[in-house]
Amino acid sequence: MVKDNPKQQLVANRETLERIFHRPENDQSRVVLTKYMEQILFGLHDFLREHVGITEEISLRLLASRFTSSDIDRSPVKKLADVISEIIEEIAPHAVNVSSPYFVGHMTSAIPFFMVHLSTIVAALNQNPVKLETSKVVSVYERQVLAKVHRLLFGLDQEFYDTHVQKPESTLGSFVEDGTLANLTALWVARNRLFSPLSGCAGVEQEGLAAAMQARGIRRVRVLVSELCHYSIRKAAGVLGLGNKAVVPIPVDHSNRMDVQALRRVVEEMHRDKETVVLAVVGIAGTTETGAVDPLHAIADLCSEHRIHFHVDAAWGGPVLLSQRYAGLLEGIQRADSVTIDGHKQFYLPMSCGMVFFKNPEAMDAVAYHAAYINRPGSVDLGIRSLAGSRSATSLVLGSALDIMGSGGYALLIDHGIETARAFAEEIRRRPMFELVTAPELNILTYRIAPGQWRASSGTDEDQSLDMLNRINIRLQRLQREAGNSFVSRTTLRRFGQPDTVVLRAVIMNPRTTPEILRSILDEQETIYLERIAPSLPRQ
Ligand SMILES: Cc1ncc(COP(=O)(O)O)c(C=O)c1O
């Protein structure tokens, strides 16, 4: 690390201020900056391997104890060169190397190196698409990117896109921070359209939910979604004033897809009760825990029969549409009223990029806001119909990535993820010590270690056996994570009528994750079980 001369007092003055808006403060800074930027820009993955997440045995408590000061010093305390060295040499090693091909536990993974270049340019331009006056060409560029993804999802005709792509009054979608805010935006729009103004009530956005419900004689508002939904749906219901309890979980079938018969029963029951209204049904295209895709066509049928807003949470699965081989897995998504997709998931963008799309280009009028100094009616200010105010020009990254990769490039990534997950499932099935709990429909699967003597079928009491297996798998996952060679995540599958089951969860999205690597992860788990867990278990 570059050491500061302790005698040299750093000062904040007009001269240094001038300099930081122009260039690195001195040659020393330039050398350090160039050294690391060169590595990051031209050898990203080698750099990450070398510097990030090299797990030293250091506890979070110890790390936290290094970051306890809450003072902001009046004078500068570090030079740029020191700060950069410190981030790379002291922070990065304790970050998580999510780009490792052995990191297969979460929806955050490696990104192509050029994403860093693109993001750097976006930061340098510092455009703010909230209004045309701070983004100009970026606003119209963003509209084009949104139209491309809209077309991927809904596949409407050329005339539709020619008409709406740059029409200021039309909104095909919106960039938001993440999938959570995309789901919130979709339900916000659905809520406002359901409780639109009527005589005596100016609508829910202006008058609030209580007044809007009273004006329509409604006492209960419900959102129906599979019991395996992401918790952002419940969060959205909280924020929108509906309350968590308004989210009604619908059971899943043996493939972890929403049980449409059960959904039908709930919808029909609610329909008969004149004081209850279903605000939206949410189908999931790639559930967080198991990657299952709900039966979108059947849900769409039910929604159109009862005129209910149909939202698809494709935060994870949306980009599967880029694969000719597997796009069919999302059949029915084109019938949605709105769709969530995350760019930072299977579009392989850096954090963070959420998007929400509406089939009807006027739907987002229900959340339009104007102000005297920006977002004037009729303008191309993208902040008019958007949950976010100021935000980054992420569309430049996504649009460029689509140009660089083409749908063919993305298809290779998607196909690799799905096919490698399938091969992994086969390997798990082959190994007597493991049990595949949910097979991959996309590129996520769950499994557990289930040594013979702890399986209920071998004469053990069922509850006891499950409890023991749950505890074994919790320990296994922790020990493997702490060893730092590889990472799979862990979750507890909670489904109606089934006991809570702790499972290991693998998410295969890194193109450098091979079946061989996955086999070595299972080998490591077997070894951890045999050497570190089994000896401490009671004898069966
Ligand atoms: C299906 C699904 N929806 C929504 C989200 C929320 O996305 P984010 O973490 O970007 O807010 C996730 C995240 O894992 C998800 O898997």
The ligand as an ORCA input file, in Angstrom:
! r2SCAN-3c Opt
* xyz 0 1
  C     -38.213    -14.422     -9.011
  C     -37.589    -13.209     -8.391
  N     -38.283    -12.063     -8.354
  C     -37.782    -10.942     -7.815
  C     -36.521    -10.928     -7.282
  C     -35.986     -9.667     -6.672
  O     -34.922     -9.214     -7.403
  P     -33.881     -8.148     -6.805
  O     -33.027     -8.891     -5.841
  O     -33.177     -7.680     -8.019
  O     -34.667     -7.087     -6.141
  C     -35.755    -12.092     -7.289
  C     -34.413    -12.110     -6.708
  O     -33.799    -13.105     -6.495
  C     -36.305    -13.270     -7.855
  O     -35.630    -14.416     -7.880
*
